[in-house]
Amino acid sequence: MPDKITLTEFSYKRVMLKISGEALMGDQGFGLHPPTVERIAKEVKRVNDLGIELCLVIGGGNIFRGLQGSAQGMERTTADYMGMLATVMNALAMQGALESMGVNTRVISAIPMDQVCEPYIRRRAVRHLEKGRVCIFAAGTGNPYFTTDTAATLRASEMSCDAIFKGTQVDGIYDKDPNKFDNAKRYDNVSFDEVLQKNLKVMDASAIALARDNNLPIIVFSLSEKGGFKGIMCGEGTFTVVGNKPVKGIN
């Protein structure tokens, strides 16, 4: 049985941070909570200050979720485009918070809207990263029926990121909801295939398959702990690694 995987086994120069839209609404039930946006921006800045090149993808579920709109009778393609626009709003909010802290950023949209952000051009985005700018990718893939999880994995692959960091409300992947079950067991590391087989709800199946096929590890951690993102980048803290390596199993 292999030893627990630690982040010190990897060398991270460029990473993708995936944040849910719900993470930006704080204790509110809807929309943006500026103090929460600022807190997450500080976490991003701490990692950017290490010299690590950063990409971000933020969901739009705090404003509008296409799948829910479709379930309520809205035409699915239209609902998904509305959800994409919600991610642009979140990206602009995060850009404002980061820029106020002196972090150079670019919001890059899969749907062209030149007056508010750049269109997605891969080589230009890579150049921004090389110059130390945080690239916030918005509007998903630009296509309906694809989640922001899939968009994050796609952009991470295109940007040649070393890993995807999935910021959540818990410190890793559990076999069941740790907020509901005291006996929930956390994985130290788990394979992509096991995530799919056990339906562990890390990301949607398309995102997991894309990450697996491109050998792109996913690190699941809690974004609510102050300094946690930076600590995990330095190999500290608690997290779960999803990858193609053999797994140790559950603690």
Residue pairs with C-beta under 8 A, 6 or more apart in sequence:
1 248
1 249
2 245
2 246
2 247
2 248
3 248
4 188
4 189
4 248
5 188
5 189
5 241
5 243
5 245
5 248
6 235
7 219
7 232
7 233
7 234
7 235
7 239
7 241
8 235
10 162
10 163
10 217
11 162
12 52
12 162
12 163
12 233
13 52
13 53
13 162
14 52
14 53
14 54
14 55
14 129
14 159
14 160
14 161
14 162
15 47
15 52
15 53
15 54
15 55
15 156
15 161
15 162
15 163
15 164
15 165
15 233
16 55
16 56
16 57
16 152
16 153
16 155
16 156
16 159
16 161
16 163
16 164
16 165
17 44
17 47
17 54
17 55
17 56
17 57
17 164
17 165
17 167
17 229
18 56
18 57
18 59
18 148
18 149
18 152
18 164
18 165
18 166
18 167
18 203
19 40
19 56
19 57
19 58
19 59
19 167
19 223
20 58
20 59
20 61
20 167
20 168
21 58
21 59
21 60
21 61
21 62
21 63
21 65
21 86
21 87
21 90
21 148
22 59
22 61
22 62
23 36
23 40
23 62
23 167
23 169
23 223
24 32
24 33
24 36
24 37
24 40
24 58
24 62
24 90
24 93
24 94
25 31
25 32
25 33
25 36
25 62
26 33
26 35
26 36
27 33
30 62
30 63
31 62
31 63
32 62
32 63
32 89
32 90
32 93
34 93
34 97
37 93
37 94
37 97
38 97
39 226
40 94
40 97
40 167
40 223
41 94
41 97
41 98
41 101
41 103
42 101
43 223
43 226
43 227
43 228
43 229
43 230
44 54
44 56
44 94
44 98
44 103
44 134
44 229
45 98
45 101
45 102
45 103
46 227
46 229
46 230
47 54
47 229
47 230
47 233
48 54
48 103
48 132
48 134
50 230
50 233
51 132
52 233
53 129
53 130
53 132
54 129
54 134
54 135
55 129
55 134
55 135
55 136
55 137
55 155
55 156
55 159
55 161
56 91
56 94
56 134
56 135
56 136
56 137
57 87
57 136
57 137
57 138
57 148
57 151
57 152
57 155
58 87
58 90
58 91
58 94
58 136
58 138
58 148
59 87
59 90
59 147
59 148
60 83
60 84
60 85
60 86
60 87
60 89
60 90
60 148
61 83
61 86
62 86
62 90
63 86
63 89
63 90
64 79
64 82
64 83
64 85
64 86
65 83
65 86
66 76
66 79
66 80
66 81
66 82
66 83
66 84
66 144
67 79
67 80
67 83
68 79
69 78
69 79
69 82
69 83
70 76
70 79
70 80
76 144
76 145
77 144
77 145
80 140
80 144
80 145
81 111
81 144
83 140
84 110
84 111
84 138
84 139
84 140
84 142
85 111
85 139
87 138
87 139
87 140
87 148
88 107
88 109
88 111
88 113
88 116
88 117
88 138
88 139
90 138
91 107
91 109
91 117
91 136
91 137
91 138
92 107
92 116
92 117
92 138
94 105
94 136
95 105
95 107
95 136
98 105
98 134
99 105
103 134
104 131
104 132
104 133
104 134
105 133
105 134
105 135
105 136
106 117
106 118
106 125
106 128
106 133
106 134
106 135
106 136
107 116
107 117
107 118
107 136
107 138
108 117
108 118
108 119
108 120
108 125
108 128
108 135
108 136
108 137
108 138
109 116
109 117
109 118
109 119
109 120
109 137
109 138
109 139
110 120
110 137
110 138
110 139
110 140
110 141
110 142
110 143
110 151
111 139
111 142
112 119
117 138
118 124
120 137
120 142
122 158
122 159
125 135
125 137
125 158
125 159
126 159
126 160
128 135
129 135
129 159
135 159
137 151
137 152
137 155
140 146
140 147
140 148
140 150
140 151
141 150
141 151
141 154
146 206
147 203
147 204
147 206
147 207
149 203
149 204
149 206
149 207
150 203
150 204
150 206
150 207
150 210
152 164
152 203
152 207
153 164
153 203
153 207
153 210
153 211
153 214
153 216
154 210
156 163
156 164
156 211
156 216
157 210
157 211
157 214
157 216
161 216
162 217
163 216
163 217
163 218
163 219
164 211
164 216
164 217
164 218
164 219
165 218
165 219
165 221
165 229
165 232
166 202
166 203
166 218
166 219
166 220
166 221
167 221
167 222
167 223
167 229
168 220
168 221
168 222
168 223
169 222
169 223
169 224
170 178
170 179
170 222
171 186
171 221
171 222
171 225
171 237
171 238
171 239
172 186
172 187
172 188
172 220
172 221
172 222
172 238
172 239
172 240
173 186
173 187
173 190
173 195
173 200
173 202
173 220
173 240
173 242
174 184
174 185
174 186
174 187
175 184
175 185
175 187
175 198
175 200
175 250
176 184
177 184
178 184
178 186
185 250
185 251
186 238
186 240
186 250
186 251
187 200
187 240
187 247
187 249
187 250
187 251
188 240
188 241
188 248
188 251
189 240
189 241
189 242
189 243
189 245
189 247
189 248
190 200
190 240
190 241
190 242
190 247
191 242
191 243
191 244
191 245
191 246
191 247
192 208
192 209
192 211
192 212
192 242
192 243
192 244
193 212
194 200
194 247
195 202
195 208
195 242
196 205
196 208
196 209
202 208
202 218
202 220
202 242
203 211
203 218
208 218
208 242
210 216
211 217
211 218
211 242
212 244
215 243
215 244
217 241
217 242
217 243
218 241
218 242
218 243
219 232
219 239
219 240
219 241
219 242
220 239
220 240
220 242
221 228
221 229
221 232
221 237
221 238
221 239
221 240
222 228
222 238
223 229
225 231
225 237
228 237
231 237
232 239
